[in-house]
Amino acid sequence: MLQSDASSTSTVYKDTSPAGTPCYIDPEYQRTGLVSPKFDVYALGMVILQLLTARPCGELASVLDPDAGEWPVNETKELAILGLSCAGLRRKDRPDLKNQVLPVLERLKGVADEAQRSTYVTQSVPPNHFVCPLLKDVMVDPCVADDGYTYDRRAIEQWFEESHCSPMTNLPLTSKTLTPNYSLLSAILEWKSTK
């Protein structure tokens, strides 16, 4: 905050400390109390490693998150190396965000975009989230029920005739109101048009 007096040359400021979850906070900051741009690079590295693994450390292939789909070997190794380098204990060992991290992430995004385009063209098995858990088939009219899960409208309405509990959690439903899931319907229609 600047002084309201335009002729003043001094600046008023409030000294604060960074806040955050301990595992994302730069260990060098914890030792020295000094903040630098590498403070954020460390946190980015921790996020990248968490996205890759979603579980404790081990051999790379055994720690990759299986729910994310198939991981391309070379790009996965490159992303893991980037994550580890960003999470270096000393800030001087971490890469520069603009000149080293961003170019790698932009290139990997290009690889992912290309893989996604080719997957939509060649994929004959529907993605899991397109399949109604009751019908075990691609949804025609996806709707979100009170339990937060998406079902095909016809299947969940038939379920409601026999049960007052969620088919996924077996907990009582407070409402039988269904909300159309238009974004999922749009994705399903796009997928069907490329088959």
C-alpha positions in Angstrom: 0.0 0.0 0.0 1.4 3.4 -0.9 1.2 6.4 1.3 -1.7 8.7 0.3 0.7 11.6 0.3 2.1 11.7 -3.3 5.3 13.6 -2.1 6.2 10.7 0.3 8.9 8.4 -0.9 8.3 5.7 1.7 6.1 2.6 1.2 3.9 1.1 3.8 3.6 -2.6 3.9 2.5 -5.5 6.1 5.0 -8.3 6.7 3.2 -11.7 6.5 4.3 -15.3 6.3 3.3 -17.8 3.6 0.7 -20.3 4.6 -0.2 -23.7 3.3 -0.2 -27.5 3.8 3.1 -28.6 5.3 4.0 -31.2 2.7 3.7 -28.5 -0.1 5.8 -25.9 1.7 9.5 -25.6 0.6 11.7 -27.3 3.1 14.4 -24.6 2.5 11.8 -22.0 3.5 11.1 -24.0 6.6 14.8 -23.8 7.5 15.6 -20.3 6.4 12.3 -18.4 6.4 13.3 -16.9 2.9 10.7 -17.0 0.1 11.6 -17.1 -3.6 9.9 -18.1 -6.9 11.3 -21.6 -6.2 9.0 -21.8 -3.2 6.1 -22.3 -5.7 8.1 -24.7 -7.9 8.5 -27.0 -4.9 4.7 -27.1 -4.4 4.2 -27.7 -8.1 6.6 -30.7 -8.0 4.7 -32.2 -5.1 1.4 -31.8 -7.0 2.8 -33.4 -10.1 4.1 -36.4 -8.1 0.7 -36.7 -6.3 -1.1 -36.6 -9.7 1.1 -39.3 -11.1 1.0 -41.7 -8.1 -2.0 -41.2 -5.9 -0.2 -43.6 -3.5 3.0 -44.2 -1.7 6.4 -44.2 -3.5 7.8 -47.2 -5.3 8.7 -48.3 -8.7 7.3 -45.8 -11.2 4.9 -48.3 -13.0 3.6 -49.6 -9.7 2.8 -46.2 -8.3 1.0 -44.6 -11.3 -2.7 -43.9 -10.7 -4.6 -46.7 -12.7 -7.8 -44.5 -12.7 -6.0 -42.1 -15.0 -5.8 -44.6 -17.9 -2.8 -45.8 -19.7 0.4 -43.8 -19.1 2.8 -43.4 -22.1 6.2 -44.6 -20.8 8.5 -41.8 -22.1 6.2 -38.9 -21.2 5.4 -40.4 -17.8 9.1 -40.7 -17.0 9.7 -37.1 -18.1 6.8 -35.9 -16.0 8.1 -37.8 -13.0 11.6 -36.4 -13.4 10.1 -32.9 -13.7 8.0 -33.5 -10.5 11.0 -34.8 -8.6 13.2 -31.9 -9.8 10.6 -29.4 -8.8 10.4 -31.0 -5.4 14.1 -30.8 -4.7 15.0 -30.0 -1.1 17.2 -27.0 -2.0 15.7 -24.3 -4.1 18.9 -23.8 -6.1 18.4 -27.4 -7.4 14.9 -26.7 -8.6 14.2 -25.8 -12.3 13.2 -22.3 -13.3 9.4 -22.1 -13.8 9.4 -20.1 -17.0 12.4 -21.4 -18.8 12.5 -25.1 -17.7 9.1 -26.2 -16.3 6.7 -24.4 -18.6 8.2 -25.6 -21.9 8.1 -29.3 -20.7 4.5 -28.9 -19.6 3.5 -27.2 -22.9 5.1 -30.0 -24.9 3.5 -32.7 -22.7 0.1 -31.0 -23.1 0.6 -31.2 -26.9 1.3 -34.9 -26.6 -1.8 -35.4 -24.4 -4.0 -33.4 -26.8 -2.9 -35.4 -29.8 -3.4 -38.7 -27.9 -6.9 -37.6 -26.9 -7.8 -36.7 -30.5 -6.7 -40.1 -31.7 -8.4 -41.9 -28.9 -11.8 -40.3 -29.7 -11.4 -41.5 -33.3 -10.3 -45.1 -32.6 -11.9 -45.8 -29.3 -14.7 -48.5 -29.6 -15.1 -49.2 -25.9 -17.0 -46.3 -24.2 -15.3 -44.5 -21.3 -16.5 -45.9 -17.9 -18.3 -42.7 -17.0 -20.5 -43.0 -20.1 -21.9 -46.3 -18.8 -24.9 -46.5 -16.5 -24.1 -48.5 -13.4 -27.5 -50.1 -13.5 -27.8 -50.9 -17.2 -24.1 -51.6 -17.8 -24.6 -49.8 -21.1 -24.0 -46.3 -22.6 -26.5 -43.8 -21.2 -29.1 -42.3 -23.5 -30.5 -39.8 -21.0 -28.0 -39.3 -18.2 -29.3 -37.8 -15.0 -27.8 -37.1 -11.6 -29.7 -38.6 -8.7 -29.8 -37.4 -5.1 -26.8 -39.7 -4.2 -24.6 -37.7 -6.6 -24.2 -40.5 -9.1 -25.3 -40.4 -12.8 -27.7 -43.0 -14.2 -29.7 -43.4 -17.3 -33.1 -41.8 -16.6 -35.1 -44.9 -17.6 -33.0 -47.2 -15.4 -33.0 -45.1 -12.2 -36.8 -44.4 -12.5 -37.4 -48.1 -12.7 -35.1 -48.6 -9.7 -37.1 -46.0 -7.7 -40.3 -48.1 -8.2 -38.7 -50.9 -6.1 -36.3 -49.1 -3.8 -35.8 -45.9 -1.7 -32.1 -46.4 -1.4 -29.1 -45.5 -3.6 -28.1 -48.3 -6.0 -24.5 -47.2 -5.5 -24.3 -46.5 -1.7 -27.3 -48.4 -0.4 -28.1 -45.3 1.7 -31.7 -43.9 1.8 -32.4 -41.2 -0.8 -33.9 -38.0 0.5 -35.4 -37.2 -2.9 -36.2 -38.9 -6.1 -35.6 -35.7 -8.1 -33.3 -36.2 -11.2 -31.1 -33.5 -12.7 -30.3 -33.8 -16.4 -26.5 -34.1 -16.9 -26.2 -32.1 -20.2 -22.4 -32.0 -20.2 -22.2 -35.8 -20.0 -24.9 -36.2 -22.6 -22.9 -33.8 -24.9 -19.7 -35.9 -24.4 -21.6 -39.1 -25.1 -23.1 -37.8 -28.3 -19.7 -36.6 -29.4 -18.2 -40.0 -28.7 -21.0 -41.7 -30.6 -20.5 -39.4 -33.6 -16.9 -40.4 -33.9 -17.5 -44.2 -33.8 
